[in-house]
């Protein structure tokens, strides 16, 4: 039923102007629809829906994940260059951390996590793009 349909990450924010600065200037996402209190961004062949909500930042789990494949190191450095601070999760099972990068045992997967201005947790991994 839904397996053939596109899906979008949906992220609540408290202040649209601050969120737009982050998602557009720091992450480099492109606006496809400006709905006033909400914005739809294009991200590859996917979408990110950002909207104002009183519940912004209350999700304590990862809200969106980007698989960037072989561009992982370049994307992580570009985020650092834009001032992004990475989260460290030293209690993840079968995972080690070298600086900001978490590596998953035996899979070759690597990932970083960071937060948007409202504290929404975002993730970039080296999964194929």
C-alpha positions as CSV (number, residue, x, y, z in Angstrom):
1,X,0.0,0.0,0.0
2,X,2.4,2.8,1.1
3,X,5.6,1.0,0.1
4,X,5.6,2.6,-3.4
5,X,4.8,6.1,-2.1
6,X,7.2,8.9,-1.1
7,X,7.6,9.9,2.5
8,X,8.9,13.0,4.2
9,X,10.7,13.6,7.5
10,X,8.5,15.9,9.6
11,X,10.2,18.2,12.1
12,X,8.5,20.6,14.5
13,X,10.2,23.9,15.2
14,X,9.4,26.8,17.5
15,X,10.5,29.7,15.3
16,X,10.3,29.4,11.5
17,X,12.8,32.2,10.7
18,X,15.5,30.6,12.9
19,X,14.7,27.1,11.5
20,X,14.8,28.4,8.0
21,X,18.3,29.9,8.6
22,X,19.5,26.5,9.9
23,X,17.9,24.2,7.3
24,X,18.7,26.5,4.3
25,X,22.0,28.1,5.2
26,X,23.6,25.4,7.3
27,X,22.2,22.2,5.8
28,X,21.8,23.6,2.3
29,X,18.2,22.4,1.8
30,X,16.1,23.9,-1.0
31,X,12.6,25.2,-0.4
32,X,10.0,23.6,-2.7
33,X,6.9,25.0,-0.9
34,X,6.6,27.9,1.5
35,X,3.3,27.4,3.4
36,X,3.7,30.3,5.8
37,X,4.0,28.5,9.1
38,X,5.6,25.5,7.4
39,X,8.1,24.8,4.7
40,X,8.7,21.8,2.5
41,X,12.4,21.2,1.5
42,X,13.8,19.1,-1.2
43,X,16.6,16.8,0.0
44,X,17.8,14.6,-2.9
45,X,14.7,12.7,-4.0
46,X,13.1,13.1,-0.5
47,X,11.4,15.9,1.4
48,X,11.7,17.4,4.8
49,X,8.6,19.1,6.2
50,X,9.4,21.7,8.8
51,X,6.5,23.3,10.7
52,X,5.9,25.5,13.7
53,X,4.6,23.7,16.8
54,X,4.4,24.2,20.5
55,X,5.9,20.7,20.8
56,X,9.1,21.6,19.0
57,X,12.2,19.8,20.3
58,X,10.3,17.4,22.5
59,X,11.3,14.3,20.4
60,X,14.3,12.7,22.1
61,X,14.9,10.3,19.2
62,X,16.4,10.9,15.7
63,X,14.0,12.9,13.6
64,X,15.7,12.6,10.2
65,X,18.6,10.7,8.7
66,X,20.6,11.4,5.6
67,X,22.5,8.6,3.9
68,X,25.4,10.3,2.1
69,X,27.5,7.3,1.1
70,X,31.1,8.0,0.1
71,X,30.6,11.7,0.7
72,X,30.4,11.1,4.5
73,X,33.7,12.6,5.5
74,X,33.2,15.7,3.3
75,X,29.6,16.3,4.6
76,X,30.8,15.9,8.2
77,X,33.6,18.5,7.6
78,X,31.2,20.8,5.8
79,X,28.8,20.7,8.8
80,X,31.7,21.4,11.1
81,X,32.8,24.3,9.0
82,X,29.2,25.7,9.3
83,X,29.5,25.5,13.1
84,X,27.5,22.4,13.7
85,X,28.3,20.7,17.1
86,X,28.0,16.9,17.1
87,X,26.4,14.7,19.8
88,X,28.3,11.8,21.4
89,X,26.4,8.6,22.3
90,X,28.9,6.4,24.1
91,X,26.3,3.9,25.2
92,X,25.2,2.6,21.8
93,X,25.6,-1.2,21.6
94,X,28.4,-2.6,19.5
95,X,29.5,1.0,18.6
96,X,32.8,2.8,19.1
97,X,33.5,6.5,18.7
98,X,36.5,8.3,17.2
99,X,36.1,12.0,17.8
100,X,32.6,12.8,16.6
101,X,32.1,9.8,14.4
102,X,30.4,6.6,15.7
103,X,31.4,3.3,14.0
104,X,29.2,0.3,14.1
105,X,31.0,-3.0,14.6
106,X,31.3,-5.4,11.7
107,X,29.1,-3.4,9.4
108,X,31.3,-0.6,8.2
109,X,28.6,1.9,9.0
110,X,29.6,5.3,10.4
111,X,27.4,8.1,11.6
112,X,27.2,11.5,13.4
113,X,24.3,13.1,15.2
114,X,23.6,16.8,15.7
115,X,20.7,19.0,16.8
116,X,18.8,21.8,15.1
117,X,18.2,25.1,17.0
118,X,15.1,23.5,18.7
119,X,17.0,20.4,19.8
120,X,15.6,18.0,17.1
121,X,18.1,15.2,16.6
122,X,19.4,14.8,13.1
123,X,21.7,12.1,11.7
124,X,24.1,11.7,8.8
125,X,25.5,8.3,8.0
126,X,27.6,6.7,5.3
127,X,24.7,4.5,4.1
128,X,24.4,4.6,0.3
129,X,22.9,7.8,-0.9
